Every structure is written in structure tokens, then in C-alpha cells.
Amino acid sequence: MLAPQPLYHIIYHSLATGPDGMSPEALAELLRQARAYNQAHRLTGLLLYAAATKEFVQVLEGPRDEVERIYQKIAHDQRHKHAFVLHEAATPNRMFPDWRMGFAAADTQDLRTTTGYFPLVDEPEHLRPPGLAVHAPEQLRRFLADFAISRATDE
């Protein structure tokens, strides 16, 4: 029998492509697909989306090989751009153990306060967005968990 892998998480920020970002219908389909995939691959997490600025923040957590595999797939997905990892590390426990993929609509200020991201330009043309002042890892995890508890659903 294989020994269980330690838990791992990646927290990243990206921008939706297209002039209007992601439509509610496209977002619902993305969440449906993510939840099915995550359930089959022992992944959990949270997706935040600020429609006004087309910004995503996502937490992916589970076995390291599964987290890294899905993040590589996500990083090359054409529905978003400028994916930038805010934090990744082994973790003793899941932040969102009951959510295949929790979701919360976020207003831009909440998203930026939560992640510590304050862009200096509208559309950065490089991998590391300017103005990124990431909180310490444990503080970032706590902010995301606290933010999500009152707003996110896994339905």
C-alpha cells in the first residue's frame, strides 16, 4: 500500500481574459467542471472572482502531485492570464476540507485587502504583477479562510 502524500497548497492570482471577463454562465460551468475534477482527485479549495476587475484568486489543496498537476493545467488555460503564485507550501491541514471548490464573488477591495495585491497598472505585461505585497503565508491563509467562511459556497 502506498503511503499517503502530505498535503500541499498553492494560492495564485490571475486575470480573466476577454473584454468582459468571465460571464456568470461560463463561471458556473468552470465551477461544475472543477468540482467534478477535484472530487475525483482528492482536491479541495476556494475560488474568488472580482468581476469589476476580472481578477481571480484561487486556493488549491490536496496531495502535492495532484495540486501541481492541476495548477500546471490551470496556468495554461486560455480563460485567464498572468497567473502568479502568491504562496505554495506543504501544509498540515486543509483550509477548506469540505469544499470541492468553494466560490465567492468578491469586490475588488475585499480581494486586494485579502491578498495584499495592489496593482500599479491595469494590465501587467509580465508574470509578476507590480505592487504585489503578499502577506506572510499564515496571515494570507487566515485572511482567505476568514473571508470565505461567511461568503463562499460549494454548490
C-alpha positions in Angstrom: 0.0 0.0 0.0 1.3 3.5 -0.9 1.9 5.9 2.0 -0.4 8.9 1.9 1.2 12.1 0.5 1.5 15.1 2.7 -0.9 17.9 1.9 0.2 20.8 -0.2 -1.4 24.1 -1.3 -1.0 26.7 -4.0 -2.6 30.2 -3.8 -2.5 32.1 -7.0 -3.8 35.3 -8.6 -4.7 35.8 -12.3 -6.8 38.0 -14.6 -9.7 36.7 -16.8 -9.2 37.2 -20.5 -11.7 38.9 -22.8 -13.0 42.4 -22.7 -15.8 41.5 -20.2 -14.0 38.9 -18.1 -15.9 35.7 -17.3 -19.7 35.6 -17.7 -21.8 34.1 -14.9 -22.7 31.2 -17.2 -19.0 30.5 -18.0 -18.1 30.8 -14.3 -20.9 28.3 -13.4 -19.6 25.8 -15.9 -16.0 26.3 -14.7 -17.1 25.6 -11.2 -19.1 22.5 -12.3 -16.0 21.1 -14.0 -13.6 22.0 -11.2 -15.8 20.4 -8.6 -16.1 17.1 -10.5 -12.4 17.0 -11.2 -11.4 17.9 -7.6 -13.7 15.3 -6.1 -12.1 12.6 -8.3 -8.5 13.8 -7.5 -8.8 14.5 -3.7 -8.5 18.2 -4.2 -10.3 21.0 -2.3 -10.1 24.7 -2.4 -11.6 28.1 -3.0 -12.1 30.4 -6.0 -12.7 34.1 -5.5 -13.6 36.3 -8.5 -13.9 40.1 -8.7 -15.9 40.7 -11.9 -15.3 44.5 -11.9 -11.5 44.0 -12.4 -11.6 40.4 -13.8 -9.4 39.1 -11.0 -9.2 35.6 -9.7 -7.6 34.3 -6.5 -7.7 30.6 -6.1 -6.6 28.2 -3.3 -5.9 24.6 -4.4 -5.1 22.0 -1.8 -4.5 18.3 -1.6 -1.7 15.8 -2.4 1.3 17.6 -3.9 1.4 15.8 -7.2 -2.3 16.4 -7.8 -2.1 20.1 -6.8 0.9 20.7 -9.0 -0.7 18.8 -11.9 -3.9 20.8 -11.9 -2.1 24.1 -11.4 0.1 23.5 -14.5 -3.1 22.8 -16.4 -4.8 25.9 -15.0 -1.7 28.1 -15.6 -2.0 27.4 -19.4 -5.8 27.8 -19.5 -6.8 30.4 -22.1 -9.7 31.7 -19.9 -7.2 33.7 -17.8 -3.7 35.2 -18.0 -0.9 36.5 -15.8 -1.2 33.6 -13.3 1.1 34.4 -10.4 1.6 32.1 -7.4 1.2 34.1 -4.2 2.2 31.2 -1.9 2.8 27.5 -2.1 3.9 25.1 0.6 3.3 21.8 2.4 0.5 22.3 4.9 -0.5 20.2 8.0 -4.2 20.5 7.2 -6.7 21.7 4.6 -8.2 25.2 4.8 -11.4 24.1 3.1 -11.8 20.4 3.8 -15.5 20.2 3.0 -15.3 22.2 -0.3 -14.6 20.5 -3.6 -14.2 24.1 -4.8 -15.8 26.8 -2.8 -16.7 30.0 -4.6 -17.3 33.6 -3.5 -17.9 36.7 -5.6 -15.6 39.3 -4.2 -15.5 43.0 -4.7 -12.1 44.4 -5.8 -11.2 46.0 -2.5 -12.0 42.8 -0.5 -9.9 40.8 -2.9 -7.0 43.1 -2.7 -7.2 43.5 1.1 -7.3 39.8 1.5 -4.4 39.0 -0.7 -2.3 42.2 -0.3 -2.4 42.8 -4.0 -2.5 46.4 -5.1 -1.8 46.8 -8.9 0.0 49.8 -10.2 -1.1 49.2 -13.8 -4.3 47.9 -15.3 -2.9 45.1 -17.5 0.6 44.0 -16.4 2.5 42.6 -19.3 4.8 40.4 -17.2 4.5 37.4 -14.9 4.9 39.2 -11.6 2.3 41.9 -11.3 3.7 45.2 -9.9 2.5 46.2 -6.5 2.3 42.7 -5.2 2.9 42.8 -1.5 2.0 39.3 -0.3 1.1 38.8 3.3 3.1 36.3 5.3 1.9 32.8 4.4 0.0 32.1 7.6 -1.7 35.5 7.6 -2.7 35.0 3.9 -4.2 31.6 4.7 -6.1 33.0 7.7 -7.4 36.0 5.7 -8.7 33.8 2.9 -10.3 31.3 5.3 -12.0 34.1 7.3 -13.1 35.8 4.2 -14.5 32.6 2.7 -16.4 31.3 5.7 -19.1 34.0 5.5 -19.4 34.2 1.7 -18.4 31.1 -0.2 -20.5 28.1 -1.2 -19.6 24.7 -2.7 -22.9 24.4 -4.7 
